[in-house]
Structure formats: C-alpha cells, structure tokens
Amino acid sequence: MAKKKGGGHEGGGGGHDSAGGMRWLLTYADMITLLLALFIFLYSISEINSAKLNAFTTSMAKLFGIGKVPQSASSSSGGSGILPQANAIVQLKAKLQREFKDLIDSGMASVEKKEEGVTLRLKDQVLFELGSADLSPKAWPVLDEVAKAIRNMPNPVRVEGHTDDVPMAPGGKYPTNWDLSAARAASVAKYLIDKCGLEPRRLSIAGYAEFKPIAPNRPRVGNAENRRVEIMVLKKLDEQDLEGLNAPDTAAAKKAPASGGAEDPFDL
C-alpha cells in the first residue's frame, strides 16, 4: 500500500511540473491584452467629438460644483468657433498677408503675429489725410477687406491709433496727439461696425499718441512709420466675452438710456 501511495504522488508531481512549464503563456497573454487595450484607448482619443466633450465637461463641473465651463466652440454670425491658439493664428496671418500683398509690397502695411494675436499694421496715409481722423475714400476698400477676413471670427478686435511726436498745431480740431490717435482708432472701429456689420461688442479702441513708437521719430524716416493704425485680432476669448457675444440684442436694449437712445460703444 505504501509503495502504491508513493507512485501516485510521483505521478501528480509530474503533471504539476508539466503545467508549470507553460506558465509563460499566461504572462504573454496578459501582455497582449494590455497592448490591445492601449491601442483601443489611443484610437478612442485620436478623434474628439466636441459636442460630447462639452457635455462631459459641463456635467463634471456641475457634479463637483465648479460652475460654468467655457465651451470649446461657440457660434457667431458666421457660425465659426473660437480661434484656436496656434494653427489658426498662423493661418490668419497668412490670410492677411495674401489679402494685403500689394500694400505690404509697397511698404504701406505689414502683418505681425504677437503673443496676443495677429496685428495688421496700416500707415496713416492709407487711411487718413495728414492731421485728420476722417477716413479717406481710399481707406474704404482696405477696411472692407479687413472685415471680410475677420467677420466670421468671434474673437475680440482691438483698434489702436498711433502718432509721431510732432505736436498738433494750436487751435486745431485735435489739441494733442492723444486726441488724434484715439479719434483715428474710433473712426476705423465705427466704419467696421456701421459699414461692414461687425459686432460692436467685439471691438475696442485705444489711442497711444506717440508713446509706442516702432522707429526713431525722425522727419521723413521714423515719423511716417510711427503714424499708423493697428488692427489686432486677439486670440483670447474668455467666458465673459463669449456670453457677451452670444447675448441677444434685447439685452443691450434694456441697458439703453430711458430716453430710448442707443448706447455709444465708444462712450468713454
């Protein structure tokens, strides 16, 4: 009986050793499964559904009490979304360079990509007569092309006026270069709104007089470079800006004075 018992023990041991030699297959199968899961995950994130992403982020924000989460895309009159941070800025710069190639080649304009966005720089003689803030007729087609290039973007637009350091003539319409630079920026912005139909809430103006020169103020050299208007398409569009752009016109009407007159968007 003892001998038979010992023989049975040897047979069981032999089977156990045989199965142990195949255990590497378990590790191999685990590795293949993990690789398959990794590839499925990578494929699933290669294409993002913006609608589902927005719904997910909004739901998570509500769940954790974070509040509103900016949408990854919004609609404006043209139906386009927020200007992406990198590629679209480069594309906009290239588009403006194509649209204004003749002016750029003649030295009357330039396009520059800055940290804040893309700037179209126009010399004052493209838009105004010397010392004036009234747009000349030759400025109209230029600004029409500007509006066409940026109309379908919800991004804010800042119009900046700059002058040289030559003081204004006494008794003139504009006592200082501050007045002239701000008035020129306002004229451009008003044309883009009134004649080109851009959304007023998108635009802002700034007048810098002679205090942001791009060249030394020297007669017939730097002065002409410094007398300019810059139209900057800003790449930043925060949640507050987005809500303002999407607000119905009736909201602005409610804020109008009791007399019924519309608010002047450039009333400082």
Secondary structure as a PSIPRED ss2 file (coil, helix, strand):
# PSIPRED VFORMAT (PSIPRED V4.0)

   1 M C   1.000  0.000  0.000
   2 A H   0.000  1.000  0.000
   3 K H   0.000  1.000  0.000
   4 K H   0.000  1.000  0.000
   5 K H   0.000  1.000  0.000
   6 G H   0.000  1.000  0.000
   7 G H   0.000  1.000  0.000
   8 G H   0.000  1.000  0.000
   9 H H   0.000  1.000  0.000
  10 E H   0.000  1.000  0.000
  11 G H   0.000  1.000  0.000
  12 G H   0.000  1.000  0.000
  13 G H   0.000  1.000  0.000
  14 G H   0.000  1.000  0.000
  15 G H   0.000  1.000  0.000
  16 H H   0.000  1.000  0.000
  17 D H   0.000  1.000  0.000
  18 S H   0.000  1.000  0.000
  19 A H   0.000  1.000  0.000
  20 G H   0.000  1.000  0.000
  21 G C   1.000  0.000  0.000
  22 M C   1.000  0.000  0.000
  23 R C   1.000  0.000  0.000
  24 W H   0.000  1.000  0.000
  25 L H   0.000  1.000  0.000
  26 L H   0.000  1.000  0.000
  27 T H   0.000  1.000  0.000
  28 Y H   0.000  1.000  0.000
  29 A H   0.000  1.000  0.000
  30 D H   0.000  1.000  0.000
  31 M H   0.000  1.000  0.000
  32 I H   0.000  1.000  0.000
  33 T H   0.000  1.000  0.000
  34 L H   0.000  1.000  0.000
  35 L H   0.000  1.000  0.000
  36 L H   0.000  1.000  0.000
  37 A H   0.000  1.000  0.000
  38 L H   0.000  1.000  0.000
  39 F H   0.000  1.000  0.000
  40 I H   0.000  1.000  0.000
  41 F H   0.000  1.000  0.000
  42 L H   0.000  1.000  0.000
  43 Y H   0.000  1.000  0.000
  44 S H   0.000  1.000  0.000
  45 I H   0.000  1.000  0.000
  46 S H   0.000  1.000  0.000
  47 E C   1.000  0.000  0.000
  48 I C   1.000  0.000  0.000
  49 N C   1.000  0.000  0.000
  50 S H   0.000  1.000  0.000
  51 A H   0.000  1.000  0.000
  52 K H   0.000  1.000  0.000
  53 L H   0.000  1.000  0.000
  54 N H   0.000  1.000  0.000
  55 A H   0.000  1.000  0.000
  56 F H   0.000  1.000  0.000
  57 T H   0.000  1.000  0.000
  58 T H   0.000  1.000  0.000
  59 S H   0.000  1.000  0.000
  60 M H   0.000  1.000  0.000
  61 A H   0.000  1.000  0.000
  62 K H   0.000  1.000  0.000
  63 L H   0.000  1.000  0.000
  64 F H   0.000  1.000  0.000
  65 G C   1.000  0.000  0.000
  66 I C   1.000  0.000  0.000
  67 G C   1.000  0.000  0.000
  68 K C   1.000  0.000  0.000
  69 V C   1.000  0.000  0.000
  70 P C   1.000  0.000  0.000
  71 Q C   1.000  0.000  0.000
  72 S C   1.000  0.000  0.000
  73 A C   1.000  0.000  0.000
  74 S C   1.000  0.000  0.000
  75 S C   1.000  0.000  0.000
  76 S C   1.000  0.000  0.000
  77 S C   1.000  0.000  0.000
  78 G C   1.000  0.000  0.000
  79 G C   1.000  0.000  0.000
  80 S C   1.000  0.000  0.000
  81 G C   1.000  0.000  0.000
  82 I C   1.000  0.000  0.000
  83 L C   1.000  0.000  0.000
  84 P C   1.000  0.000  0.000
  85 Q C   1.000  0.000  0.000
  86 A C   1.000  0.000  0.000
  87 N H   0.000  1.000  0.000
  88 A H   0.000  1.000  0.000
  89 I H   0.000  1.000  0.000
  90 V H   0.000  1.000  0.000
  91 Q H   0.000  1.000  0.000
  92 L H   0.000  1.000  0.000
  93 K H   0.000  1.000  0.000
  94 A H   0.000  1.000  0.000
  95 K H   0.000  1.000  0.000
  96 L H   0.000  1.000  0.000
  97 Q H   0.000  1.000  0.000
  98 R H   0.000  1.000  0.000
  99 E H   0.000  1.000  0.000
 100 F C   1.000  0.000  0.000
 101 K H   0.000  1.000  0.000
 102 D H   0.000  1.000  0.000
 103 L H   0.000  1.000  0.000
 104 I H   0.000  1.000  0.000
 105 D H   0.000  1.000  0.000
 106 S C   1.000  0.000  0.000
 107 G C   1.000  0.000  0.000
 108 M C   1.000  0.000  0.000
 109 A E   0.000  0.000  1.000
 110 S E   0.000  0.000  1.000
 111 V E   0.000  0.000  1.000
 112 E E   0.000  0.000  1.000
 113 K E   0.000  0.000  1.000
 114 K C   1.000  0.000  0.000
 115 E C   1.000  0.000  0.000
 116 E C   1.000  0.000  0.000
 117 G E   0.000  0.000  1.000
 118 V E   0.000  0.000  1.000
 119 T E   0.000  0.000  1.000
 120 L E   0.000  0.000  1.000
 121 R E   0.000  0.000  1.000
 122 L E   0.000  0.000  1.000
 123 K E   0.000  0.000  1.000
 124 D H   0.000  1.000  0.000
 125 Q H   0.000  1.000  0.000
 126 V H   0.000  1.000  0.000
 127 L H   0.000  1.000  0.000
 128 F E   0.000  0.000  1.000
 129 E C   1.000  0.000  0.000
 130 L C   1.000  0.000  0.000
 131 G C   1.000  0.000  0.000
 132 S C   1.000  0.000  0.000
 133 A C   1.000  0.000  0.000
 134 D C   1.000  0.000  0.000
 135 L E   0.000  0.000  1.000
 136 S C   1.000  0.000  0.000
 137 P C   1.000  0.000  0.000
 138 K C   1.000  0.000  0.000
 139 A H   0.000  1.000  0.000
 140 W H   0.000  1.000  0.000
 141 P H   0.000  1.000  0.000
 142 V H   0.000  1.000  0.000
 143 L H   0.000  1.000  0.000
 144 D H   0.000  1.000  0.000
 145 E H   0.000  1.000  0.000
 146 V H   0.000  1.000  0.000
 147 A H   0.000  1.000  0.000
 148 K H   0.000  1.000  0.000
 149 A H   0.000  1.000  0.000
 150 I H   0.000  1.000  0.000
 151 R C   1.000  0.000  0.000
 152 N C   1.000  0.000  0.000
 153 M C   1.000  0.000  0.000
 154 P C   1.000  0.000  0.000
 155 N C   1.000  0.000  0.000
 156 P C   1.000  0.000  0.000
 157 V E   0.000  0.000  1.000
 158 R E   0.000  0.000  1.000
 159 V E   0.000  0.000  1.000
 160 E E   0.000  0.000  1.000
 161 G E   0.000  0.000  1.000
 162 H E   0.000  0.000  1.000
 163 T C   1.000  0.000  0.000
 164 D C   1.000  0.000  0.000
 165 D C   1.000  0.000  0.000
 166 V C   1.000  0.000  0.000
 167 P C   1.000  0.000  0.000
 168 M C   1.000  0.000  0.000
 169 A C   1.000  0.000  0.000
 170 P C   1.000  0.000  0.000
 171 G C   1.000  0.000  0.000
 172 G C   1.000  0.000  0.000
 173 K C   1.000  0.000  0.000
 174 Y C   1.000  0.000  0.000
 175 P C   1.000  0.000  0.000
 176 T C   1.000  0.000  0.000
 177 N H   0.000  1.000  0.000
 178 W H   0.000  1.000  0.000
 179 D H   0.000  1.000  0.000
 180 L H   0.000  1.000  0.000
 181 S H   0.000  1.000  0.000
 182 A H   0.000  1.000  0.000
 183 A H   0.000  1.000  0.000
 184 R H   0.000  1.000  0.000
 185 A H   0.000  1.000  0.000
 186 A H   0.000  1.000  0.000
 187 S H   0.000  1.000  0.000
 188 V H   0.000  1.000  0.000
 189 A H   0.000  1.000  0.000
 190 K H   0.000  1.000  0.000
 191 Y H   0.000  1.000  0.000
 192 L H   0.000  1.000  0.000
 193 I H   0.000  1.000  0.000
 194 D H   0.000  1.000  0.000
 195 K C   1.000  0.000  0.000
 196 C C   1.000  0.000  0.000
 197 G C   1.000  0.000  0.000
 198 L C   1.000  0.000  0.000
 199 E C   1.000  0.000  0.000
 200 P H   0.000  1.000  0.000
 201 R H   0.000  1.000  0.000
 202 R H   0.000  1.000  0.000
 203 L E   0.000  0.000  1.000
 204 S E   0.000  0.000  1.000
 205 I E   0.000  0.000  1.000
 206 A E   0.000  0.000  1.000
 207 G E   0.000  0.000  1.000
 208 Y C   1.000  0.000  0.000
 209 A C   1.000  0.000  0.000
 210 E C   1.000  0.000  0.000
 211 F C   1.000  0.000  0.000
 212 K C   1.000  0.000  0.000
 213 P C   1.000  0.000  0.000
 214 I C   1.000  0.000  0.000
 215 A C   1.000  0.000  0.000
 216 P C   1.000  0.000  0.000
 217 N C   1.000  0.000  0.000
 218 R C   1.000  0.000  0.000
 219 P C   1.000  0.000  0.000
 220 R C   1.000  0.000  0.000
 221 V C   1.000  0.000  0.000
 222 G H   0.000  1.000  0.000
 223 N H   0.000  1.000  0.000
 224 A H   0.000  1.000  0.000
 225 E H   0.000  1.000  0.000
 226 N H   0.000  1.000  0.000
 227 R C   1.000  0.000  0.000
 228 R E   0.000  0.000  1.000
 229 V E   0.000  0.000  1.000
 230 E E   0.000  0.000  1.000
 231 I E   0.000  0.000  1.000
 232 M E   0.000  0.000  1.000
 233 V E   0.000  0.000  1.000
 234 L E   0.000  0.000  1.000
 235 K C   1.000  0.000  0.000
 236 K C   1.000  0.000  0.000
 237 L C   1.000  0.000  0.000
 238 D C   1.000  0.000  0.000
 239 E H   0.000  1.000  0.000
 240 Q H   0.000  1.000  0.000
 241 D H   0.000  1.000  0.000
 242 L H   0.000  1.000  0.000
 243 E H   0.000  1.000  0.000
 244 G H   0.000  1.000  0.000
 245 L H   0.000  1.000  0.000
 246 N H   0.000  1.000  0.000
 247 A C   1.000  0.000  0.000
 248 P C   1.000  0.000  0.000
 249 D H   0.000  1.000  0.000
 250 T H   0.000  1.000  0.000
 251 A H   0.000  1.000  0.000
 252 A H   0.000  1.000  0.000
 253 A H   0.000  1.000  0.000
 254 K H   0.000  1.000  0.000
 255 K C   1.000  0.000  0.000
 256 A C   1.000  0.000  0.000
 257 P C   1.000  0.000  0.000
 258 A C   1.000  0.000  0.000
 259 S C   1.000  0.000  0.000
 260 G C   1.000  0.000  0.000
 261 G C   1.000  0.000  0.000
 262 A C   1.000  0.000  0.000
 263 E C   1.000  0.000  0.000
 264 D C   1.000  0.000  0.000
 265 P C   1.000  0.000  0.000
 266 F C   1.000  0.000  0.000
 267 D C   1.000  0.000  0.000
 268 L C   1.000  0.000  0.000
